[in-house]
Amino acid sequence: MTQYHWSEVKPTKAGWYWFRGQIHEADPFIVLVDDVGQFQWPDGGYQEVTLAKGEWAGPIEEPEE
């Protein structure tokens, strides 16, 4: 199993990532970063990865069969 570590380095490729806010004000959640560098917040809004303030872990790998 892959070990993930929190980092302030922002994703540069599309995929699924863990995200948590800068001051850990909410539980971490999983987001899909698209090919143009945006992701969707749980409330439905979109944001550019470059503008998000927080920590990232991933990309999350698909499980093996």
Secondary structure as UniProt FT lines:
FT   STRAND          15..21
FT   TURN            22..23
FT   STRAND          29..33
FT   TURN            35..36
FT   STRAND          38..40
FT   TURN            42..43
FT   STRAND          46..48
FT   HELIX           49..51
FT   STRAND          54..57
//
